[in-house]
């Protein structure tokens, strides 16, 4: 069980890191390394994931009842998700499909289906 939670945590951090990298590359025109703002957001998101007490039961932060991001960082991550989410299928197809499947499962579970 502990290993599953750690795997889930690492998978979430990998996904958010990839989404921020895509956002930074396309919007801030970086090559290779992230800009300082996106690097700070990545570190913050990974830190939040590391400290999440609900990792065992939640799928993604958007489905969580407790929002632990500071309002400023929450808005930044929203912008990243809005931009990168639809583009992930072209850049990281396996990760994107897994995300869609897990989201659908979670929606079904939450709706009592």
N, C-alpha and C positions, 0 to 999 in steps of 0.2 A: 504494500500500500504506500509506504513512504517513498519508494522508488518511483511509483506511478505519479505521485504528486510532484516530485522533483523533475521528472520527464515532462510533465505538463507545464510546469513553471519555465523550464528551459525552452520548450516549444513556443510558449507565449512570448518570451523575451526575444527569441529568434525572429518571430513574425513581426513584432513591433519594430525591431531593429531594421529588418528588410524594408518595411513600409516607410520608415523615416528616411532611410538611405535613398529610396526611390523618389520620395518627395523632395529631398535636398538636391539630388542630381538634376531633376527636371525644373525645379523652381528657383534654386540658388545657383544652378549651373556649376556644381562642383564636380570634380573628377577624382575618384578614389576616396579621399577623406571627406568627412562631413564638415560643414561650416560650424563655427562655435555654437550657434544657437541650436542647431539640430543635434550636435554632440551632447549638449546639456540636456536636451529633451530625451535623448536615448538613455543617458545615465539615470535620469529621473524616472523614466518608465520602468527600467530594469530594477531600480531600487524599490519602487512601489510593488512590483511583481514579487521580488524577494521577500517582502514583508507582508504579503497578502495572507490574512488568516482564513480566507474563504476559498483558497485554491482547490481544495478537495471537492467542493460542491459546485463551483461556478465554471462556466465555460469561458466567457470573455468579460472584460471589465464593463462593457456596455450592458450586460445582463445583470450586473451586480446592484444590489439595493444600496450599498454603501459606496459613495464615490470618494476615494481617498486622494485624488489629485487636487492640487490647489487650483482655484478657478482659472488662473492664467494658463497653467500647464494643461488643464483640461480642454480649454479652447484650442490650444496649439495642437494637441493630439487629435482633436476632432477634425481640424483642418487637414492634418496628415491623412487620417482615415478616409475622409471624403475624397481626397485626391487619389491616394494610392490604392484604396480598396478595389475599385473597378479595373485598375491597371495591373493588379497583381497576377491575374490570369496569364498575362503576356510575359511577365518577368519571372514569376515563381509559380508555375501552374500547379504543382503538387501541393504546395502550401495553401494556395488559393482554394483548391477543390476541397481539401481537408477542412478548411475554415467554413466553407459553405455547408458541408455535411454536418459538422459539429453544431453550427448555428441552427440548422433545421431540426436536429435532434433536440436541442435545448428548447426551442420554441414549442415543439410538440410536447415535451415534458412539462413545461410551464403552463401550457394550456390544458393539461390533464388528459392528453391523448395518448 
